[in-house]
């Protein structure tokens, strides 16, 4: 008996029908195998993404980890965040190995989503420490840091309510963390040998971020940022930020300005710190210009108004022992400013103007210290003039050579902020409302550090772009 055929086709015999069934079964088996392979590859890709952040692969310009090879690298401008649990070593001594892993994983499960929600990604976990990268502006990293502190409070509440498998917490010992932020140029790439490689970032900027995090212990405050990160924040006025110190950390030749971000402080403490900003800055000015007795009096006044102000307390203690650094040997403020070879970009058009602006800022600080008002007014007027001229030159170069829109917009924003700072300074010099010593402090320890940071990161990035363009144009001739 033959099988009925489809309309318009001849009837099929039994042998033909059996062969068709075998072909269909083989095809379905191959399809199932292919689907299984594709699912396996997708699972592997997901698994790889848990160990190697896909953002790192994308920043290298690769589509998948299969495309990454030894020697791949790219220079990027990022903000680096380091966080660390305070006293974790002593805490872990009270835990079994299993409890320790449960604790770390529970804690990190609260921290990781915050980083991702603010445009960052985790580069690596180092025990209880977190190293995260933010490819965009410093705003993202700072908001993530504040979000981590908010999540930490939720984690402490969760832990106090009896997180499974963890030892009972001491009622007066909630978990505390320190967070350090730094922004700068870094090399993203593949390191290692033939058998074991890693995608990571290497940079002096990374090292500085880690060292700034350790300074949160010295200043007993949860968040510290560098001048570089402050420069990269679009609107610093939307955060509660104050200058803390200018320090020379281990491994760094040049002193670095660091700032406290205290938005996460309890509301009364935050309000008190904001109310005492003027006194605090006056105290800083006296301290950094080696006037310890008056600085101690002013820091004592800060503490009377804000008893919980830990940095003011640290300074008050230092004023009692002038010239003494902290126990880690990290603090060393510069009492004078000199041009350093490290500031040069080997781009004469930039270097000559940078040196001229630098010298005018130093001269202005000296005139303010000497309280020679007429000279200070002449210097600030000239400083406004030459910086406007230089910034205009830079912006015309960016436009003429097709500097990418994102770094160009950030560069322009920094020029605007610098111009606004100079305008405010000029007005304060003219009105005499702010003491000359505090204005000198702003010049030598704030304005000058801002300018050096701008040179070393933002202008250096532009210089490298222009050098590459000029080199390419030369090769085409």
Secondary structure, 3 states (H helix, E strand, C coil): CCECCCCCCCCECHHHHHHHHHHHHHHHHHHHHHHHHHHHHHHHHHHHHHHCCHHHHHHCCCCCHHHCCCCCEEEEEEEEEEEEECCHHHHHCCCCHHHHHHHHHHHHHHHHHHHHHCCEEEEEEECCEEEEEECCCHHHHHHHHHHHHHHHHHHHHHHHCCCCCCCCCCCCCCCCEEEEEEEEEEEEEEEECCCCEEEEEECHHHHHHHHHHHHHHHHCCCEEEEHHHHHHCCCHHHCCEEEEEEECCCCCCCCEEEEEECCCCCHHHHHHHHHCHHHHHHHHHHHHCCCHHHHHHHHHHHHHHCCCCHHHHHHHHHHHCCCCCCCCCCCCCCCCCCCCHHHCCCCHHHHHHHHHHHHHHHHHHHHHHCCCHHHHHHHHHHHHHHHHHHHHHHHHHHHHCCCCHHHHHHHHHHHHHHHHHHHHHHHHHHHCCCCHHHHHHHHHHHHHHHHHHHHHHHHHHHHHHHHHHHHHHHHHC
